[in-house]
Amino acid sequence: MPKKTNNSNSTNTQDLTSVLSIIVGLIILIWPNILAITVGLFLLITGILDLYRRNHSA
């Protein structure tokens, strides 16, 4: 048998990413509008946090 070079942490992260991708894909197929809402919220939160960090940095 070939020796595995990935450590278990990397494998666990890949497994988690795969499962999350399937779950999110199904949610988007069931409720397509949730994608637009999620992207909009992400952009708003990212923009607000970025502005806050720029104005309150040392």
Jmol script that loads the backbone (N, CA, C; Angstrom):
load data "model"
ATOM      1  N   MET A   1       0.834  -1.193   0.000  1.00  0.00           N
ATOM      2  CA  MET A   1       0.000   0.000   0.000  1.00  0.00           C
ATOM      3  C   MET A   1       0.871   1.246   0.000  1.00  0.00           C
ATOM      4  N   PRO A   2       0.495   2.251  -0.789  1.00  0.00           N
ATOM      5  CA  PRO A   2       1.273   3.488  -0.771  1.00  0.00           C
ATOM      6  C   PRO A   2       1.106   4.208   0.563  1.00  0.00           C
ATOM      7  N   LYS A   3       2.171   4.875   0.955  1.00  0.00           N
ATOM      8  CA  LYS A   3       2.150   5.607   2.215  1.00  0.00           C
ATOM      9  C   LYS A   3       1.396   6.914   2.037  1.00  0.00           C
ATOM     10  N   LYS A   4       0.533   7.249   3.006  1.00  0.00           N
ATOM     11  CA  LYS A   4      -0.239   8.485   2.967  1.00  0.00           C
ATOM     12  C   LYS A   4       0.637   9.636   3.415  1.00  0.00           C
ATOM     13  N   THR A   5       0.681  10.709   2.621  1.00  0.00           N
ATOM     14  CA  THR A   5       1.505  11.856   2.990  1.00  0.00           C
ATOM     15  C   THR A   5       0.691  12.939   3.674  1.00  0.00           C
ATOM     16  N   ASN A   6      -0.635  12.922   3.511  1.00  0.00           N
ATOM     17  CA  ASN A   6      -1.474  13.923   4.177  1.00  0.00           C
ATOM     18  C   ASN A   6      -1.593  13.597   5.654  1.00  0.00           C
ATOM     19  N   ASN A   7      -1.532  14.648   6.475  1.00  0.00           N
ATOM     20  CA  ASN A   7      -1.798  14.400   7.888  1.00  0.00           C
ATOM     21  C   ASN A   7      -3.303  14.392   8.113  1.00  0.00           C
ATOM     22  N   SER A   8      -3.732  13.921   9.262  1.00  0.00           N
ATOM     23  CA  SER A   8      -5.167  13.764   9.504  1.00  0.00           C
ATOM     24  C   SER A   8      -5.886  15.106   9.547  1.00  0.00           C
ATOM     25  N   ASN A   9      -5.206  16.175   9.973  1.00  0.00           N
ATOM     26  CA  ASN A   9      -5.831  17.500  10.034  1.00  0.00           C
ATOM     27  C   ASN A   9      -6.195  17.978   8.632  1.00  0.00           C
ATOM     28  N   SER A  10      -5.313  17.771   7.673  1.00  0.00           N
ATOM     29  CA  SER A  10      -5.580  18.171   6.291  1.00  0.00           C
ATOM     30  C   SER A  10      -6.738  17.361   5.714  1.00  0.00           C
ATOM     31  N   THR A  11      -6.758  16.071   6.002  1.00  0.00           N
ATOM     32  CA  THR A  11      -7.830  15.209   5.508  1.00  0.00           C
ATOM     33  C   THR A  11      -9.163  15.609   6.120  1.00  0.00           C
ATOM     34  N   ASN A  12      -9.169  15.901   7.412  1.00  0.00           N
ATOM     35  CA  ASN A  12     -10.404  16.329   8.071  1.00  0.00           C
ATOM     36  C   ASN A  12     -10.914  17.631   7.477  1.00  0.00           C
ATOM     37  N   THR A  13     -10.026  18.555   7.171  1.00  0.00           N
ATOM     38  CA  THR A  13     -10.428  19.835   6.582  1.00  0.00           C
ATOM     39  C   THR A  13     -11.011  19.620   5.192  1.00  0.00           C
ATOM     40  N   GLN A  14     -10.397  18.741   4.414  1.00  0.00           N
ATOM     41  CA  GLN A  14     -10.907  18.456   3.073  1.00  0.00           C
ATOM     42  C   GLN A  14     -12.270  17.794   3.144  1.00  0.00           C
ATOM     43  N   ASP A  15     -12.447  16.873   4.092  1.00  0.00           N
ATOM     44  CA  ASP A  15     -13.740  16.219   4.263  1.00  0.00           C
ATOM     45  C   ASP A  15     -14.806  17.229   4.663  1.00  0.00           C
ATOM     46  N   LEU A  16     -14.479  18.118   5.583  1.00  0.00           N
ATOM     47  CA  LEU A  16     -15.420  19.125   6.041  1.00  0.00           C
ATOM     48  C   LEU A  16     -15.801  20.065   4.903  1.00  0.00           C
ATOM     49  N   THR A  17     -14.817  20.463   4.103  1.00  0.00           N
ATOM     50  CA  THR A  17     -15.085  21.338   2.962  1.00  0.00           C
ATOM     51  C   THR A  17     -16.016  20.663   1.958  1.00  0.00           C
ATOM     52  N   SER A  18     -15.800  19.387   1.702  1.00  0.00           N
ATOM     53  CA  SER A  18     -16.652  18.651   0.762  1.00  0.00           C
ATOM     54  C   SER A  18     -18.089  18.564   1.268  1.00  0.00           C
ATOM     55  N   VAL A  19     -18.253  18.231   2.537  1.00  0.00           N
ATOM     56  CA  VAL A  19     -19.594  18.118   3.106  1.00  0.00           C
ATOM     57  C   VAL A  19     -20.295  19.472   3.106  1.00  0.00           C
ATOM     58  N   LEU A  20     -19.584  20.522   3.503  1.00  0.00           N
ATOM     59  CA  LEU A  20     -20.185  21.860   3.501  1.00  0.00           C
ATOM     60  C   LEU A  20     -20.583  22.291   2.090  1.00  0.00           C
ATOM     61  N   SER A  21     -19.763  21.962   1.107  1.00  0.00           N
ATOM     62  CA  SER A  21     -20.091  22.306  -0.280  1.00  0.00           C
ATOM     63  C   SER A  21     -21.377  21.633  -0.728  1.00  0.00           C
ATOM     64  N   ILE A  22     -21.548  20.374  -0.377  1.00  0.00           N
ATOM     65  CA  ILE A  22     -22.767  19.651  -0.748  1.00  0.00           C
ATOM     66  C   ILE A  22     -23.981  20.263  -0.055  1.00  0.00           C
ATOM     67  N   ILE A  23     -23.855  20.552   1.234  1.00  0.00           N
ATOM     68  CA  ILE A  23     -24.980  21.127   1.988  1.00  0.00           C
ATOM     69  C   ILE A  23     -25.361  22.494   1.437  1.00  0.00           C
ATOM     70  N   VAL A  24     -24.363  23.347   1.206  1.00  0.00           N
ATOM     71  CA  VAL A  24     -24.649  24.692   0.685  1.00  0.00           C
ATOM     72  C   VAL A  24     -25.232  24.601  -0.721  1.00  0.00           C
ATOM     73  N   GLY A  25     -24.718  23.686  -1.532  1.00  0.00           N
ATOM     74  CA  GLY A  25     -25.268  23.503  -2.880  1.00  0.00           C
ATOM     75  C   GLY A  25     -26.727  23.100  -2.853  1.00  0.00           C
ATOM     76  N   LEU A  26     -27.088  22.195  -1.951  1.00  0.00           N
ATOM     77  CA  LEU A  26     -28.488  21.784  -1.833  1.00  0.00           C
ATOM     78  C   LEU A  26     -29.372  22.931  -1.351  1.00  0.00           C
ATOM     79  N   ILE A  27     -28.884  23.692  -0.390  1.00  0.00           N
ATOM     80  CA  ILE A  27     -29.666  24.832   0.109  1.00  0.00           C
ATOM     81  C   ILE A  27     -29.912  25.841  -1.008  1.00  0.00           C
ATOM     82  N   ILE A  28     -28.888  26.099  -1.814  1.00  0.00           N
ATOM     83  CA  ILE A  28     -29.046  27.057  -2.922  1.00  0.00           C
ATOM     84  C   ILE A  28     -30.016  26.521  -3.972  1.00  0.00           C
ATOM     85  N   LEU A  29     -30.002  25.199  -4.203  1.00  0.00           N
ATOM     86  CA  LEU A  29     -30.959  24.632  -5.158  1.00  0.00           C
ATOM     87  C   LEU A  29     -32.388  24.736  -4.635  1.00  0.00           C
ATOM     88  N   ILE A  30     -32.560  24.563  -3.334  1.00  0.00           N
ATOM     89  CA  ILE A  30     -33.904  24.614  -2.753  1.00  0.00           C
ATOM     90  C   ILE A  30     -34.400  26.056  -2.655  1.00  0.00           C
ATOM     91  N   TRP A  31     -33.530  26.957  -2.184  1.00  0.00           N
ATOM     92  CA  TRP A  31     -33.890  28.365  -2.022  1.00  0.00           C
ATOM     93  C   TRP A  31     -32.896  29.230  -2.794  1.00  0.00           C
ATOM     94  N   PRO A  32     -33.104  29.443  -4.097  1.00  0.00           N
ATOM     95  CA  PRO A  32     -32.126  30.202  -4.898  1.00  0.00           C
ATOM     96  C   PRO A  32     -31.918  31.639  -4.417  1.00  0.00           C
ATOM     97  N   ASN A  33     -32.945  32.243  -3.832  1.00  0.00           N
ATOM     98  CA  ASN A  33     -32.794  33.631  -3.384  1.00  0.00           C
ATOM     99  C   ASN A  33     -31.825  33.765  -2.224  1.00  0.00           C
ATOM    100  N   ILE A  34     -31.579  32.676  -1.512  1.00  0.00           N
ATOM    101  CA  ILE A  34     -30.686  32.755  -0.361  1.00  0.00           C
ATOM    102  C   ILE A  34     -29.256  33.066  -0.800  1.00  0.00           C
ATOM    103  N   LEU A  35     -28.898  32.701  -2.040  1.00  0.00           N
ATOM    104  CA  LEU A  35     -27.564  33.011  -2.542  1.00  0.00           C
ATOM    105  C   LEU A  35     -27.373  34.519  -2.641  1.00  0.00           C
ATOM    106  N   ALA A  36     -28.331  35.217  -3.202  1.00  0.00           N
ATOM    107  CA  ALA A  36     -28.232  36.669  -3.329  1.00  0.00           C
ATOM    108  C   ALA A  36     -28.193  37.335  -1.959  1.00  0.00           C
ATOM    109  N   ILE A  37     -29.008  36.856  -1.038  1.00  0.00           N
ATOM    110  CA  ILE A  37     -29.025  37.423   0.311  1.00  0.00           C
ATOM    111  C   ILE A  37     -27.687  37.184   1.009  1.00  0.00           C
ATOM    112  N   THR A  38     -27.162  35.974   0.885  1.00  0.00           N
ATOM    113  CA  THR A  38     -25.893  35.635   1.524  1.00  0.00           C
ATOM    114  C   THR A  38     -24.748  36.461   0.957  1.00  0.00           C
ATOM    115  N   VAL A  39     -24.685  36.593  -0.351  1.00  0.00           N
ATOM    116  CA  VAL A  39     -23.623  37.386  -0.977  1.00  0.00           C
ATOM    117  C   VAL A  39     -23.751  38.845  -0.569  1.00  0.00           C
ATOM    118  N   GLY A  40     -24.970  39.367  -0.565  1.00  0.00           N
ATOM    119  CA  GLY A  40     -25.178  40.753  -0.159  1.00  0.00           C
ATOM    120  C   GLY A  40     -24.751  40.999   1.274  1.00  0.00           C
ATOM    121  N   LEU A  41     -25.134  40.118   2.178  1.00  0.00           N
ATOM    122  CA  LEU A  41     -24.725  40.264   3.583  1.00  0.00           C
ATOM    123  C   LEU A  41     -23.213  40.158   3.730  1.00  0.00           C
ATOM    124  N   PHE A  42     -22.611  39.213   3.024  1.00  0.00           N
ATOM    125  CA  PHE A  42     -21.158  39.061   3.083  1.00  0.00           C
ATOM    126  C   PHE A  42     -20.455  40.340   2.635  1.00  0.00           C
ATOM    127  N   LEU A  43     -20.912  40.911   1.523  1.00  0.00           N
ATOM    128  CA  LEU A  43     -20.286  42.132   1.018  1.00  0.00           C
ATOM    129  C   LEU A  43     -20.477  43.308   1.977  1.00  0.00           C
ATOM    130  N   LEU A  44     -21.680  43.439   2.540  1.00  0.00           N
ATOM    131  CA  LEU A  44     -21.927  44.514   3.499  1.00  0.00           C
ATOM    132  C   LEU A  44     -21.043  44.375   4.742  1.00  0.00           C
ATOM    133  N   ILE A  45     -20.994  43.183   5.305  1.00  0.00           N
ATOM    134  CA  ILE A  45     -20.208  42.971   6.518  1.00  0.00           C
ATOM    135  C   ILE A  45     -18.719  43.161   6.236  1.00  0.00           C
ATOM    136  N   THR A  46     -18.249  42.634   5.112  1.00  0.00           N
ATOM    137  CA  THR A  46     -16.843  42.788   4.761  1.00  0.00           C
ATOM    138  C   THR A  46     -16.484  44.254   4.566  1.00  0.00           C
ATOM    139  N   GLY A  47     -17.333  44.994   3.878  1.00  0.00           N
ATOM    140  CA  GLY A  47     -17.075  46.417   3.659  1.00  0.00           C
ATOM    141  C   GLY A  47     -17.069  47.214   4.948  1.00  0.00           C
ATOM    142  N   ILE A  48     -18.034  46.956   5.823  1.00  0.00           N
ATOM    143  CA  ILE A  48     -18.107  47.673   7.100  1.00  0.00           C
ATOM    144  C   ILE A  48     -16.888  47.366   7.960  1.00  0.00           C
ATOM    145  N   LEU A  49     -16.515  46.086   8.044  1.00  0.00           N
ATOM    146  CA  LEU A  49     -15.343  45.714   8.846  1.00  0.00           C
ATOM    147  C   LEU A  49     -14.061  46.306   8.278  1.00  0.00           C
ATOM    148  N   ASP A  50     -13.946  46.349   6.953  1.00  0.00           N
ATOM    149  CA  ASP A  50     -12.757  46.923   6.331  1.00  0.00           C
ATOM    150  C   ASP A  50     -12.655  48.416   6.624  1.00  0.00           C
ATOM    151  N   LEU A  51     -13.764  49.134   6.486  1.00  0.00           N
ATOM    152  CA  LEU A  51     -13.754  50.562   6.802  1.00  0.00           C
ATOM    153  C   LEU A  51     -13.431  50.804   8.275  1.00  0.00           C
ATOM    154  N   TYR A  52     -14.004  49.985   9.152  1.00  0.00           N
ATOM    155  CA  TYR A  52     -13.733  50.124  10.586  1.00  0.00           C
ATOM    156  C   TYR A  52     -12.257  49.906  10.893  1.00  0.00           C
ATOM    157  N   ARG A  53     -11.666  48.852  10.312  1.00  0.00           N
ATOM    158  CA  ARG A  53     -10.247  48.560  10.541  1.00  0.00           C
ATOM    159  C   ARG A  53      -9.358  49.667  10.017  1.00  0.00           C
ATOM    160  N   ARG A  54      -9.690  50.251   8.855  1.00  0.00           N
ATOM    161  CA  ARG A  54      -8.862  51.317   8.288  1.00  0.00           C
ATOM    162  C   ARG A  54      -8.929  52.580   9.130  1.00  0.00           C
ATOM    163  N   ASN A  55     -10.104  52.882   9.681  1.00  0.00           N
ATOM    164  CA  ASN A  55     -10.260  54.111  10.460  1.00  0.00           C
ATOM    165  C   ASN A  55      -9.811  53.966  11.907  1.00  0.00           C
ATOM    166  N   HIS A  56      -9.708  52.740  12.412  1.00  0.00           N
ATOM    167  CA  HIS A  56      -9.348  52.534  13.811  1.00  0.00           C
ATOM    168  C   HIS A  56      -8.028  51.797  13.983  1.00  0.00           C
ATOM    169  N   SER A  57      -7.204  51.798  12.931  1.00  0.00           N
ATOM    170  CA  SER A  57      -5.910  51.137  13.061  1.00  0.00           C
ATOM    171  C   SER A  57      -4.931  52.082  13.729  1.00  0.00           C
ATOM    172  N   ALA A  58      -3.896  51.506  14.293  1.00  0.00           N
ATOM    173  CA  ALA A  58      -2.917  52.292  15.052  1.00  0.00           C
ATOM    174  C   ALA A  58      -2.109  53.141  14.197  1.00  0.00           C
TER     175      ALA A  58
END
end "model"
wireframe off; spacefill off
backbone 0.3
color backbone group
